[in-house]
Amino acid sequence: MDRQARDWFKTALLGLALCGLLAGLILHFSGFERAARLCWTFGVVPVLAALIVEIVASLRRGEVGLDIIAALSMSAALLFGEALAASVVALMYSGGTFLEGFAEGRARREMRGLLERVPRTATRYREGKLEDVPLDALAPGDRLLIRQGDIAPVDGIVESRRALLDQSALTGESMPVSLAAGNEIMSGSTNAGEAFDMRATRRAQESTYAGIVRLVEEAQRSKAPMSRLADRYSLLFLFITVVLASGAWWFTGDPIRAVAVLVVATPCPLILAVPVALVAGLSRAAHYGVLIKGAKPLETMAQIKTIILDKTGTLTNGRPQIVSVDVRNGFKEDEVRYFAAALDQASKHPMAQAIVADARDRGTILPPPQETNEAAGEGVIGLVDGRRIVVGGPAFVMNSIAADPVTDRPMRTPGAAVVAVAVDGVLAGHLVMADTLRPGMRTFLDGLRRTGVERILLATGDRRDVAETVAHGLGLDAIRSELTPDQKVLLVLTEHKNGPVMMAGDGVNDAPALAAADIGVAMGARGAAASAEAADVVLLVDDLDRLLPGLEVAHGARRIALESVAAGIGLSVAGMVAAAVGYLTPVQGAVLQEVIDVAVILNALRALRIRPSGSLQAPH
């Protein structure tokens, strides 16, 4: 039976139980007692029959739950002439399952919205014409038209001069993002501006959005360890309930006491509260751009004691940036940046692309270079505005202008690279480039410690001096450098002695360590597919800060689940004792338990409103 059919069936059972109860009450107060009991029984039988079928199916799967108490209470109430109590229990049980389904449906609303955004077709350029094609027909290199309001169907790069994209469904960013030509586009982003062209870089099934959809579907099928724990505790609760009901009957000789105990104990908030709170937590985390692959990782996140961070692309930006400009021979800094960026448009080297991106971010209009000639991996020579420009490694540039390659080199920090720029045979200056630390990392790490994290380590394959330079002033507990992938795995396993371990990384080399950790976190925006597959948590935007609200949501959802369980079970046990000593009739006990169940479900739904301290704004 699919979800829609199950929801309809739950609604029908609730309707029958409600109609039977109301019709019986009307007949009861009209003096037709026998007809009233028949109506109450009529409302109970379909619910009891469906419950017995569910119990048999569960027993075949080796699962024992508190549904048995519900069946016992309805059966006992009918057997001993308490048809009204049985009717209230039937309404309570059917209403509880209906409310649980409603609550989970509300918690899954944002995830379902994500799934419903999957585009079905794309508009592709073909021989000078536009054609609508299914997504499976797209291939890397295809040029696509993205109209205003369209969703990017695959990952790609901007071909037009500018594109304005709404990425809120993916990242939680409430403001549209402006991307220049050559910038990467995540599939699933909505065009919030004028129509633009993009060039596909991945097939649809390999793109970001398709991966996110697969992860969401996997998350929705998961069952949390707390839910399994609740199943195990349900056996103990079932035993206590039967013993208490039997004891009340034995010592008083009144079977109605046993019926009252059973109806107070049915159904158990232990079963209802946990899945509702954790599914709500999954939805809330996705609201902030943190995709957690299920309720099990969500619960484990709330118990993390050690976090291991990769350096490149995780603690740092993962791409070179200009950190300083050293000018020579009377040239100005803007001139050095301008000539280097204009000429580097002709190169696909990552360093060249970073220089071009820096100029475009500054709003610089770059003329196309002419007569370019690139020496792979060394540098580029060409004309910009009629002037001969050379950009590349210091040795290449100095040899090109017949100067001493070992003189006039700037000071640089460990891990930095130097790009020399010459204009008309004269050294104009150097661009010092490095993979810089993400902004706000110290504040972020302090926030992690506030969530209960006791140890934070840096793990990298880079040299020791580079790692120490990057981590300076961050207050890390340890730095592990020059690590191979298997050594990162060993580090994760070693740290297990201090408690649950989280590993965050973005490269293929991080995938084994992510899989070995209790919780693996992948940078999903630009990270390798292997790391996203191995990870338990995927950050949908290239921003490690997103991890902090994810952890806070996990803590909040787990706390709310435990609060709901403790309060619900405590009230249920108190009600059972009161029923055993004769202070509650079966009808009163059934009404009391109904109130308890509704209260714990509503309390569990508070996880949908968790607002991390100082968190990013979620989309509205």
Steps between C-alpha positions, in 0.01 A plus 500: 500500500651834396517807727190665352292184543623458858407859579151445355460177699604672825251777432220248431569313826498827692170596336337166588619517860382860538160433341448191718587692817282802419201293383524286813512804726189647334311171542629463858369840608174429315442191714580236235776325696511177299515685167771724641717198590450363147617829348804513724583140410451578130761777527746276684497184285659645180778666703560182702506285185752731328708501817508121521611478135781748574607307812517171308709664226734649761543167679591336168775763463618421853374832638302529822342833592243666718229451241437175690384703803257694281355172371479356853329809639235515225437126519479498881272804505257336255519170686411653837226726370695827492404585141534874558856459628582275203360767268713772661809276471420434131467873440818558698699242305373599155539868590855441624608327178329773298678772698832319464454485124397864491800603710747306288339643188552852628859422595570361152341796322826676414665177383198419283521850356861428408398184316217673316740760358675248277473634142388258230630667182762752392531751213811424293667678210535277194618625160397856575154401623346430841350164586338356813657169593465259794772527765642158414588632152735769637874446479802696629575784261137565401404868496172569679264796526375570853199732488381712789342274760657183353691256719853407391453136390866393530827628641681739270674834453363841407548582133335843506657808656294474819239275663285566807406178682277415794671214684279509812356153443853357500699718736262696722634831363203736493664748259560419129861443397656680203738285295736622229595321180698186577354453850355164594124443528342236724210315347179583686577874509219726374564781251391815686614741227510530123541197276857375465699226332685226683731218396424158649794337681326186629219271398171534686544184709848615607404857590471660840122506512457137401746403774309709752172334403655154548629601843160641600323180397754299699447725801123456483532121509725492807409394851686654792680301768281681753199361316646148523580570865137596546399166348717315752366702794148432377548136604584609855206740506272226367616265777445765771156580362384137492639433851335813642167426332507135610599598854216751527253232388653234730500707817161670451314234306372778273586450129403861429815611688708303246309656210567849642874429531516374141323798348723748686806327356384513136661610270841586638655846449836322481404380153345825377737768625840375379439465124301822486771704675787353297327530161416859592870551581600366157267746334623790713866421426424491125345846548851627581676324211611195702382174345516216754463152352258373759386505860789281617769756402283778644497334840872417484584862415363601839763281672815601308808560719779528239501679164778447244520762225672461166694809392466562128143583400368454853690720744626705204320621186654222291616728218780752464431866568712813469616584853742782411646687201868593483551785247826593325643761263231764558197286417185520712323209665186540286711492184670176602165338577343633177772380259535162671125433496449617142771269367405206722160484333684294241609237755312218672759469777332516847731785604410695186129442552533625860665822378223554244231431761658752736488772232137426413403503867646850516289606203795537263410490130762286328586537130562180301872417470659462156782295351517280808744216543491275808778281631305232688554524872745791469331814373335701223627763255274732300377850423261701719402847379791482257758434773705181530411320823663196659333322795619183672755355735787735595759295311288491183428875510855606581641278222244648258624853569867393518536586871660317789241245620636488858477871574205718597292216644256598780483344843227239532345291772501117498248362252478821295581525128642793306383613155723751325368763255711680239386788275694593185813318621495652849410319822177664622457300820396176663166359608535295819233230505392255767211280605371723778316411818123532481383818675370471856663164570600586858143602585372185330734274700399671823138433407579130451641479850182654639303208355702254711790423264810436712774450239553667160783376278642597160587211267674576170733353244689832477839573654526577869601864451204562267254340745637697794482827307134442409402388851686776684281663764204261458552323832494149354573208730735330252637529146573187296684571172637306202231234539408246236133392468562184707674704768195726521288188558741389774472844663119472502515152654750615762279791606207264563637444850392855589140451386303529172707657219395733218722543192448785252662502155435561132747299293511144366788436740269584792235242408654206697532712815145632459372143481706395805372786719181477705384801298660599170433852371553584132515842338231431245521816289843439347613182673572172325211262438689227688510706819128583473413132456714394799374776728204496738449876472531718190530879521308630201700821478876547498501636855625303801309740730183310405617212716439699820122547457482135391655390829276730700190364325616142574545581869161671512311220323651231722428699814138556396457128422632399843289764674188373323576140590574577867191716545271261313617184675497670841142617455394161363648309795338742746166447325542121505565502874197723556287260291633196688394642838159602370535875449436481124225321312579350157334795323688757710827313444446491123432873487807571715726297270359676196599833652849367579558372146388823334722697738816301424446519123453876515809526720703292252397737222688778681806364315364674190551835671856450625691821433877458539669782689639758258415273206462591137156614396289221360294558185141613543 
